[in-house]
């Protein structure tokens, strides 16, 4: 089984690390990655709060939306950072 993710596409930019570790990818986050991460989390908290129809559901739906946004924002920032290290993004 071929687990090399660069086997099907050739990188357009210089490759810094073909298989970066988690800590290296997170350490490579730039300001734009953090801004996207925080913005996606904030928007998800707001949408979660507004989607709570009954007063007793606003808090739990806000927390749930925030957690979903937190995970999604982190994965988006991680994907961009890893792509830069592997040469797919500038």
VOGUNU-870052 format. One record per residue (C-alpha): x, y, z; residue number from 1; residue in three letters. Coordinates in steps of 0.001 Angstrom, whole numbers, plus 524288, in hexadecimal, padded with zeros to 5 digits. Layout:
N
MARMI    c1    c2    c3 pos code
MARMI     X     Y     Z NUM  ALA
...
//
This chain:
90
MARMI    c1    c2    c3 pos code
MARMI 80000 80000 80000   1  UNK
MARMI 80589 80D2B 7FBFC   2  UNK
MARMI 803E2 81732 806EC   3  UNK
MARMI 80BFA 821E3 80077   4  UNK
MARMI 80267 82D1C 7FEA0   5  UNK
MARMI 80B24 833E0 7F4C8   6  UNK
MARMI 80ADF 82835 7EB88   7  UNK
MARMI 7FF7F 82D54 7E361   8  UNK
MARMI 80320 83BC7 7E2C1   9  UNK
MARMI 80FEC 842B8 7E0FF  10  UNK
MARMI 8127F 84E57 7EA02  11  UNK
MARMI 81354 85BA0 7E36B  12  UNK
MARMI 81BDD 861D3 7EDEF  13  UNK
MARMI 82868 85D70 7F4C0  14  UNK
MARMI 82631 851F3 7FDDF  15  UNK
MARMI 82AA6 854C3 80BC3  16  UNK
MARMI 82610 847D3 81188  17  UNK
MARMI 81F3C 83CC4 80A4E  18  UNK
MARMI 81970 836D7 8169A  19  UNK
MARMI 818F4 84153 82143  20  UNK
MARMI 81665 83DD8 82F71  21  UNK
MARMI 80AE7 8437A 836FF  22  UNK
MARMI 8135C 84CAA 83F0A  23  UNK
MARMI 81A5F 851CA 83305  24  UNK
MARMI 80D92 85482 82BF7  25  UNK
MARMI 807BC 85BA0 837AC  26  UNK
MARMI 8145E 86336 8397C  27  UNK
MARMI 81372 86789 82B4C  28  UNK
MARMI 80636 86E5A 82D3A  29  UNK
MARMI 806EE 87C51 82862  30  UNK
MARMI 7FEA3 88821 82BEB  31  UNK
MARMI 7F4A4 88563 8215A  32  UNK
MARMI 7F2DE 87774 82664  33  UNK
MARMI 7F037 87C7F 83417  34  UNK
MARMI 7E6CF 886D4 82ED3  35  UNK
MARMI 7DF23 87C9C 8273C  36  UNK
MARMI 7DF32 8739B 8330D  37  UNK
MARMI 7D9EC 87E1E 83C29  38  UNK
MARMI 7D023 88360 83243  39  UNK
MARMI 7CA55 87604 82F66  40  UNK
MARMI 7C930 8734E 83DEB  41  UNK
MARMI 7C2C8 8806F 840A6  42  UNK
MARMI 7B917 87F21 83591  43  UNK
MARMI 7B581 8716E 83A06  44  UNK
MARMI 7B30D 87619 847FB  45  UNK
MARMI 7AA1B 880C1 842CD  46  UNK
MARMI 7A2C3 87789 839CC  47  UNK
MARMI 7A163 86DC6 844DF  48  UNK
MARMI 79BC2 87836 84DC6  49  UNK
MARMI 79242 87D18 84388  50  UNK
MARMI 78DD8 86F55 84021  51  UNK
MARMI 78960 86CCA 84E23  52  UNK
MARMI 77AC8 86EC6 84C72  53  UNK
MARMI 77693 86D0E 85A8A  54  UNK
MARMI 77D28 87506 86546  55  UNK
MARMI 78205 8689F 86BFF  56  UNK
MARMI 788D6 8640C 85F9D  57  UNK
MARMI 790B1 87040 85C60  58  UNK
MARMI 79C0C 86CFF 8656C  59  UNK
MARMI 79DD5 85EBB 8619C  60  UNK
MARMI 79C39 8618A 85320  61  UNK
MARMI 7A61E 86CB1 85437  62  UNK
MARMI 7B007 8639A 85AA5  63  UNK
MARMI 7AD94 858F8 85097  64  UNK
MARMI 7AEFC 86290 8455E  65  UNK
MARMI 7BB61 867EA 84B79  66  UNK
MARMI 7C16E 85A70 84CD1  67  UNK
MARMI 7BE0D 85703 83ECD  68  UNK
MARMI 7C3C4 863E9 83A2E  69  UNK
MARMI 7CFE8 86208 84286  70  UNK
MARMI 7D28A 854AC 83CA6  71  UNK
MARMI 7CF5F 85916 82EDC  72  UNK
MARMI 7D7B6 8654A 83003  73  UNK
MARMI 7E32E 85D94 8353B  74  UNK
MARMI 7E219 85382 82A55  75  UNK
MARMI 7E179 85E50 82011  76  UNK
MARMI 7ED83 86513 8258D  77  UNK
MARMI 7F495 857FD 826BA  78  UNK
MARMI 7F173 854A3 81895  79  UNK
MARMI 7F6D0 861A0 813AE  80  UNK
MARMI 80319 86094 81BFC  81  UNK
MARMI 805CF 8528E 817D6  82  UNK
MARMI 80380 85633 809AA  83  UNK
MARMI 80DAA 860F1 80A8E  84  UNK
MARMI 817A8 8579F 81074  85  UNK
MARMI 81503 84D72 805F6  86  UNK
MARMI 815F8 85765 7FAF4  87  UNK
MARMI 807C5 857DE 7F6AE  88  UNK
MARMI 804CC 865B1 7FB61  89  UNK
MARMI 80D10 871E0 7FB81  90  UNK
//
